[in-house]
Amino acid sequence: MIKTILWDFDGVIHDSMKIKGDGFVELFKNHRKKDTEAILKFHFKNGGMPRFDKIKYFYNQILKKDISKKEIDNLANIFSEIIKDKIFDRDNLIHDSLSFIKKKYKKYNFHIVSGSEDKELKKLCKYFNISKYFISINGSPTKKDILIKKLIRKYHYKKYEILFIGDAMTDYNAAKKNRIVFFGYNNIELKKFGKYIKTFEELKLWDQKN
């Protein structure tokens, strides 16, 4: 039986992919159009990847240049400033998943495991008044598979009782690496990898066994 649910944030609880895509275009606006188009495509293909890794990818793989950790962190801070007003819009919350969370948070152990920057993520959850539904809220730059591994150890969870819900391949891979159940959501490409949630209204986790 599932007792613990790990939630991705972007694309599962908060619909911010376009906002962040526009943010990358603005961040790299002084570069060639084909390069900004390339990072935008990469962003949407790798939804759960931290912004730090996407910035590094832009320089290493698209521009074919080196970039230091300090420069990455600086660009990540600028990116946060670019998107900060738009991501605090309550209209971007996904009410299908939030309704389930509000109804079931006392029945399951809920944790957020996200590629969003950790401080920004915690600030968002506090602003939206949803922190109370989660035992912990965890973001980047620590990678998702490591965050999950740490949660399992810290709370002594049994892997066969854990479910991770995400909308990207990075979420699926993080779940697979930790040998826990994964359900896809809000991305039909994930249907080919197993269980898929069309709507939380139809989800009956208490019937699910490993």
Order of alpha helices (4+ residues) and beta strands (2+ residues): beta-alpha-alpha-alpha-alpha-alpha-beta-alpha-beta-alpha-beta-alpha-beta-beta
